[in-house]
């Protein structure tokens, strides 16, 4: 009976949430799974293996496994918060609840900065070397048209966007599966060297230091799962679907990465793998039989898919922050029929276009992980702080030790980031703090004006008006 009452209450809550600015609940568990998997299996995997090999040695699979375990720690915190508070604001919303709107603004700003820069960089990447294998066009023109088309897909609807993601993810995984098969074929015909799979360390680093250094690089490949919390409000049953989709997608991505690492390391000498900017292409060349242009096409699909998913995240985050009062309310406008946040999509796409047109964003790209570590630190801490709020009885609950270990993992990984990157990252965080202070001052003025307006009112009428204003904002 209690379960039935709880279900009816949840149904009423969801129905009440379907106001004029509410998002449409259209995501099922499989669509959410592919959304997360497609975001994690991004374009980076096609260049990452060589960099990890350079830092860790031939046993590339070891730092990949360590990075997966570290990512799972923070993912557990996201699973609890996303099912406890299924709101589009994601990390910004959680930080606001735990620490107040100032921290919420900083968390959201870091996510927005990382997301928009990432989309701009991916747009330039789409118009670069991979596309030139087929046709040569101005990179700026390609980037603008590319981002415009992605914005239209995004505005079309979350279901349509995630269905496109399913197709792209299948292509990406298919390309990686080809690498695994080619690596196995090389070993079977006696051309590979399985002995490299146990080689850890470099001339400059011992085994332990090499694994840690390689794990930092490998960790880059697993970020992307955090964007999925921004579509929790568009998931039909987030409390049931989100943990299954999140952990399932991360486990799948981890298995794919480990198999690719095994295949690449066994097939190609470590020094050759580390020196290549396209390490998976080296596997194709060693094995033969697969046209090199095939991987250019797969890379284009991967880049486009990553840009689409990051664009979805950025627009939903801007929409969620606006609903929390941290950004202008105009960003909460949605298309009447599609129920997609068109204003947030337009603004985030415009900023990404500006970045793509004003030159290379390589100097900012290295700060993305640092910005995300700031967010992850806040999210892991927020889980512990928000334990005082029981929330709903049926939300996912992670063991306390996992967010504590998640906090420690963020600190350890941050110590491995170069000082120059820290300077750029801190500058971006400082800008976010200044904007947060301005936003806080604006809220304070509105509260004072509201108090002055109500000073002359009858207390009972003022209380009734305040209750009416607050009611739609309750979760």
Secondary structure, DSSP 8 states (H G I E B T S, - for coil): -HHHHHHHHHHHHHHHH-STT-----B-HHHHHHHHHHHHS-TTHHHHHHHHHHHH-S-HHHHHHHHHHHHHHHHHHHHHHHHHS--TTTHHHHHHHHH-HHHHHHHHHHHHHHHHHHHHHHHHHHTSHHHHTT----HHHHHHHHHHHHHHHHHH-HHHHHHHHHHHHHHHHHHHHHHHHHHHHHHHTT-S-GGGGG----SSS-HHHHHHHHHHHHHHHHTTGGGGGGGGGGBTTHHHHHHHHHHHHHHHHHHHHHHHHHHHHHHS-HHHHHH-SSHHHHHHHHH-SS-HHHHHHHHHHHHHHHHHHHHHHHHHHHHHHHHTTSS-GGGG---TTT---HHHHHHHHHHHHHHHHSS--HHHHTTHHHHHHHHHHHHHHHHHHGGGS---TTS----HHHHHHHHHHHHHHHTTS-HHHHHHHHHHHHHHHHHHHHHHHHHHHHHHHHHHHHHTS-HHHHHHHHHHHHHTT--
